[in-house]
């Protein structure tokens, strides 16, 4: 599929609509299984909603979209673009202060919310004189706003839809959306992504997955659609004519996987880490023949994955593992899973190898919101899990003299909304300065560090806190951690323990010592303290893609960290 033939994302959608059986189910909300939309219904809703929006906006007006993942999300996103607006997806986990900042920054003409809960977060900060239309998915009771529309009324509409004009004049270079960064280092920045940028990224994704694409593809989507990763994935879903299932919640994710049997699923490293801990914990309880099988599943699977020679006995035992352990695991994940795709952060190679060895193919990619978002990914036929794969053809990637990864291409953002100085800092002569340090190994890109997160010792040595945190988090005793020690004589750590395991202070100290043995001298954890409250999206210590908000956590526990250097 040549996505470079399309002028905009709408042309992709309408072209796919023409190719599909109009009665085939396209979008399914697992939180409300009766809520299924065919290609025909989706098409009509996009056009009708676009007509409604176009009455209140002009070309280039911003439209803020606040919702959980559900079919109406894609419909609204497409409708905004069709009306000539710029979609501004926003996380449902934002605080009122966050919304206030974003709304003030992008000055939307239209606000779209999913329900009363989301509306209540913003109702007191809206300048109703500037807002031309408020739209909701579920009805908002007692909303006294003259220009209010509930999508529920459109969906339940029994008579025919009004005529609409589907003529689209948008160019590839035109803005499609403004996606605000998750704000790990401070206030979020509005990243302006173009139609062509997202389309070129989709083409790279299509090329990556084409060997496993089939007529009846199923995707399970659970990462927030307000994140650039999942936002772009939805257009890949359109490009392959897939059936899209919207997960209920993170808590019900494994059940949802079993229910809908997806072919492909995208997720962030935290998901795979939890999966690894659950499966390895179950494996550790095996006895007798089961123990023999699970151990060989991992060991021989790793051997095969790493392209090591296996003797006849190994091949026979590995085949038995295929028919017993791996087939059972595959069935637990719906039986159709062809690959996981990991993005949004670094995947621990040990976890990646483990998942691949037990029959759960897992690819690792790399990208940023500013690159629409994917820069590179491991190909299915040649997974090298210690790398982030081969760059997509849509972009050029090079390594600067100081090791920083630079990216250039159509997929690179148009700039930051209302922030020219910030834009000029990272976009130099068309090259995006990613802030990540890396190198090429036989054509595969390998991330080695992150400029902003690097801890520097008084001796001038660089330490990656993520590497140390990964080692800590892989312990069954430790659920979460944050490493501290920039310009300090040694590293210390904040720990959140696994609540399901009883552990005393001595055992914990022994565990830290065990972990330290696999770290260099400057990486070793000398002291630590434990907190009970987990880092979460709800308490504002994690982004919606489950990354630590380092600056915020450090600010909260600053005194605790500093006390460790006084004792």
Secondary structure in CASP SS format (residue, H / E / C, confidence):
PFRMAT SS
TARGET T0000
AUTHOR 0000-0000-0000
METHOD secondary structure of the structure
MODEL  1
X C 1.00
X C 1.00
X H 1.00
X H 1.00
X H 1.00
X C 1.00
X C 1.00
X C 1.00
X H 1.00
X H 1.00
X H 1.00
X H 1.00
X H 1.00
X H 1.00
X H 1.00
X H 1.00
X H 1.00
X H 1.00
X H 1.00
X C 1.00
X C 1.00
X C 1.00
X C 1.00
X C 1.00
X E 1.00
X E 1.00
X E 1.00
X E 1.00
X E 1.00
X H 1.00
X H 1.00
X H 1.00
X C 1.00
X C 1.00
X C 1.00
X E 1.00
X E 1.00
X E 1.00
X H 1.00
X H 1.00
X H 1.00
X H 1.00
X H 1.00
X H 1.00
X H 1.00
X H 1.00
X H 1.00
X H 1.00
X H 1.00
X H 1.00
X H 1.00
X H 1.00
X H 1.00
X H 1.00
X C 1.00
X C 1.00
X C 1.00
X C 1.00
X C 1.00
X C 1.00
X C 1.00
X E 1.00
X E 1.00
X E 1.00
X E 1.00
X E 1.00
X C 1.00
X C 1.00
X C 1.00
X C 1.00
X H 1.00
X H 1.00
X H 1.00
X H 1.00
X H 1.00
X H 1.00
X H 1.00
X H 1.00
X H 1.00
X H 1.00
X H 1.00
X H 1.00
X C 1.00
X C 1.00
X C 1.00
X E 1.00
X E 1.00
X E 1.00
X E 1.00
X E 1.00
X C 1.00
X C 1.00
X C 1.00
X C 1.00
X C 1.00
X H 1.00
X H 1.00
X H 1.00
X H 1.00
X H 1.00
X H 1.00
X H 1.00
X H 1.00
X H 1.00
X H 1.00
X H 1.00
X C 1.00
X C 1.00
X C 1.00
X E 1.00
X E 1.00
X E 1.00
X E 1.00
X C 1.00
X C 1.00
X H 1.00
X H 1.00
X H 1.00
X H 1.00
X H 1.00
X H 1.00
X H 1.00
X C 1.00
X C 1.00
X C 1.00
X C 1.00
X C 1.00
X C 1.00
X C 1.00
X C 1.00
X C 1.00
X C 1.00
X E 1.00
X E 1.00
X E 1.00
X E 1.00
X C 1.00
X C 1.00
X C 1.00
X C 1.00
X C 1.00
X C 1.00
X C 1.00
X C 1.00
X C 1.00
X C 1.00
X C 1.00
X E 1.00
X E 1.00
X E 1.00
X H 1.00
X H 1.00
X H 1.00
X H 1.00
X H 1.00
X C 1.00
X C 1.00
X C 1.00
X C 1.00
X C 1.00
X C 1.00
X C 1.00
X C 1.00
X C 1.00
X C 1.00
X C 1.00
X C 1.00
X C 1.00
X C 1.00
X C 1.00
X C 1.00
X C 1.00
X C 1.00
X C 1.00
X E 1.00
X E 1.00
X E 1.00
X E 1.00
X E 1.00
X E 1.00
X C 1.00
X C 1.00
X C 1.00
X C 1.00
X C 1.00
X C 1.00
X C 1.00
X C 1.00
X C 1.00
X E 1.00
X E 1.00
X E 1.00
X E 1.00
X E 1.00
X H 1.00
X H 1.00
X H 1.00
X H 1.00
X H 1.00
X H 1.00
X H 1.00
X H 1.00
X H 1.00
X H 1.00
X H 1.00
X H 1.00
X H 1.00
X H 1.00
X H 1.00
X C 1.00
X C 1.00
X C 1.00
X C 1.00
X C 1.00
X C 1.00
X C 1.00
X C 1.00
X E 1.00
X E 1.00
X E 1.00
X E 1.00
X C 1.00
X C 1.00
X C 1.00
X C 1.00
X C 1.00
X C 1.00
X H 1.00
X H 1.00
X H 1.00
X H 1.00
X H 1.00
X H 1.00
X H 1.00
X H 1.00
X H 1.00
X H 1.00
X H 1.00
X H 1.00
X C 1.00
X C 1.00
X C 1.00
X E 1.00
X E 1.00
X E 1.00
X E 1.00
X C 1.00
X C 1.00
X C 1.00
X C 1.00
X C 1.00
X C 1.00
X H 1.00
X H 1.00
X H 1.00
X H 1.00
X H 1.00
X H 1.00
X H 1.00
X H 1.00
X C 1.00
X C 1.00
X C 1.00
X E 1.00
X E 1.00
X E 1.00
X E 1.00
X C 1.00
X H 1.00
X H 1.00
X H 1.00
X H 1.00
X H 1.00
X H 1.00
X H 1.00
X H 1.00
X H 1.00
X H 1.00
X H 1.00
X H 1.00
X H 1.00
X H 1.00
X H 1.00
X H 1.00
X C 1.00
X C 1.00
X C 1.00
X H 1.00
X H 1.00
X H 1.00
X H 1.00
X H 1.00
X H 1.00
X H 1.00
X H 1.00
X H 1.00
X H 1.00
X H 1.00
X H 1.00
X H 1.00
X H 1.00
X H 1.00
X H 1.00
X H 1.00
X H 1.00
X C 1.00
X C 1.00
X C 1.00
X C 1.00
X C 1.00
X C 1.00
X H 1.00
X H 1.00
X H 1.00
X H 1.00
X H 1.00
X H 1.00
X H 1.00
X H 1.00
X H 1.00
X H 1.00
X H 1.00
X H 1.00
X H 1.00
X H 1.00
X H 1.00
X H 1.00
X H 1.00
X H 1.00
X H 1.00
X H 1.00
X H 1.00
X C 1.00
X C 1.00
X C 1.00
X C 1.00
X C 1.00
X C 1.00
X E 1.00
X E 1.00
X E 1.00
X E 1.00
X C 1.00
X C 1.00
X C 1.00
X C 1.00
X C 1.00
X C 1.00
X H 1.00
X H 1.00
X H 1.00
X H 1.00
X H 1.00
X H 1.00
X H 1.00
X H 1.00
X H 1.00
X C 1.00
X C 1.00
X C 1.00
X C 1.00
X E 1.00
X E 1.00
X E 1.00
X E 1.00
X E 1.00
X E 1.00
X E 1.00
X H 1.00
X H 1.00
X H 1.00
X C 1.00
X E 1.00
X E 1.00
X E 1.00
X E 1.00
X E 1.00
X C 1.00
X E 1.00
X C 1.00
X C 1.00
X E 1.00
X C 1.00
X C 1.00
X C 1.00
X C 1.00
X C 1.00
X C 1.00
X C 1.00
X E 1.00
X E 1.00
X C 1.00
X C 1.00
X C 1.00
X E 1.00
X E 1.00
X E 1.00
X E 1.00
X E 1.00
X C 1.00
X C 1.00
X C 1.00
X C 1.00
X E 1.00
X E 1.00
X E 1.00
X E 1.00
X E 1.00
X E 1.00
X C 1.00
X C 1.00
X C 1.00
X C 1.00
X C 1.00
X E 1.00
X E 1.00
X C 1.00
X C 1.00
X C 1.00
X H 1.00
X H 1.00
X H 1.00
X H 1.00
X H 1.00
X H 1.00
X H 1.00
X E 1.00
X E 1.00
X C 1.00
X C 1.00
X E 1.00
X E 1.00
X E 1.00
X E 1.00
X E 1.00
X E 1.00
X E 1.00
X E 1.00
X E 1.00
X E 1.00
X E 1.00
X C 1.00
X C 1.00
X E 1.00
X E 1.00
X E 1.00
X E 1.00
X E 1.00
X E 1.00
X E 1.00
X C 1.00
X C 1.00
X C 1.00
X E 1.00
X E 1.00
X E 1.00
X C 1.00
X C 1.00
X C 1.00
X C 1.00
X C 1.00
X E 1.00
X E 1.00
X E 1.00
X H 1.00
X H 1.00
X H 1.00
X H 1.00
X H 1.00
X H 1.00
X H 1.00
X H 1.00
X H 1.00
X C 1.00
X C 1.00
X C 1.00
X C 1.00
X E 1.00
X E 1.00
X E 1.00
X E 1.00
X E 1.00
X E 1.00
X E 1.00
X C 1.00
X C 1.00
X C 1.00
X C 1.00
X C 1.00
X C 1.00
X E 1.00
X E 1.00
X E 1.00
X E 1.00
X E 1.00
X E 1.00
X E 1.00
X C 1.00
X C 1.00
X C 1.00
X C 1.00
X C 1.00
X C 1.00
X C 1.00
X H 1.00
X H 1.00
X H 1.00
X H 1.00
X H 1.00
X H 1.00
X H 1.00
X H 1.00
X H 1.00
X H 1.00
X H 1.00
X H 1.00
X C 1.00
X C 1.00
X C 1.00
X C 1.00
X H 1.00
X H 1.00
X H 1.00
X C 1.00
X E 1.00
X E 1.00
X E 1.00
X E 1.00
X E 1.00
X E 1.00
X E 1.00
X C 1.00
X C 1.00
X C 1.00
X C 1.00
X C 1.00
X C 1.00
X C 1.00
X C 1.00
X C 1.00
X C 1.00
X E 1.00
X C 1.00
X C 1.00
X C 1.00
X C 1.00
X C 1.00
X E 1.00
X C 1.00
X H 1.00
X H 1.00
X H 1.00
X H 1.00
X H 1.00
X H 1.00
X H 1.00
X C 1.00
X H 1.00
X H 1.00
X H 1.00
X H 1.00
X H 1.00
X H 1.00
X C 1.00
X C 1.00
X C 1.00
X C 1.00
END
